[in-house]
Amino acid sequence: MSVGADGGPDDRLTPVLRPVRAGNGFEEALEQILQVVRLGLVPGGERLPAERELAERLGISRVTLREVLKVLQDQGLVESRRGRYGGTFVLSRADAGGEDELRRRINAVDIEDVLRFREVLEVGAAGLCATHGLSAEQADRLRQALAATQDAPLSEYRRLDTLLHLTLAELCGSPTLTAQYAAARASVNGLLDCIPLLVRNLEHSQRQHTALVEAVLDGDADGAREMMREHCAGTAALLRGFLA
């Protein structure tokens, strides 16, 4: 398990990193670590978990992992640093190529497909959480994820927003849905990186987040699904407006 800045366990990567299947170890490991980077689970400037930990969590050899990290380094997404405080560090978006690079990455993306799939997964996850209920510990995790977005500076908002949504997906109790959502959200984040942060939209999103969490915690499945559907529609409208 990764260790957070306060010395405690850090489970940010748990929804994404999982043992790969035999036969496609390199490809699946590359996909998962790309998701970690694109989702912002390890922010720019911070270090990925140690090679031994990553290899164990992915169920691959350290030789295979180093091949994966070499690809990421060649793509300008991470850099390797030596020394006592060395390791593999995620590069900031600006260092990874800027807006032109981001637009190049989404050229082959079917925006409508990504948005619709994301909505299906998010609405379903919200409904499942409300229907089946959360334990006290799970409810506290969801509240903490919400609180983090409320206190977030603009520079950190999208990363913490992603963590809130990823937390909700994980708490629905379906690892398959969680994995599919992580992949869909990575694509959504690639699109969001190409549009500006709008304070008014963020304020609106936060009101929706609060209503969504309240509905989930109250066991209001219909309310949770409707609020998530509305929230996804708002994001979709912005993306279509800027990118279509």
Buried (B, 14 or more C-beta within 10 A) or exposed (E): EBEEEEEEEBEBBBBBBBBBEEEEBBEBBBBBBBBBBBBBBBEBEEBBBEBEBBBBBBBBEEEBBEBBBEBBBEBEBBEEEEEEEEBBBBBEBEEBBEEEEBBEBBEEBEBEEBBBBBBBBBBBBBBBBBBEEBEEEBBEBBEEBBEBBEEBEEEBBBBBBBBBBBBBBBBBEBEEBBBBBBBBBBBBBBBBBBBEEEEEBBEEBBEBBBBBBBBBBEBBBEBBBBBBBEBBEEBBEBBEEEBE
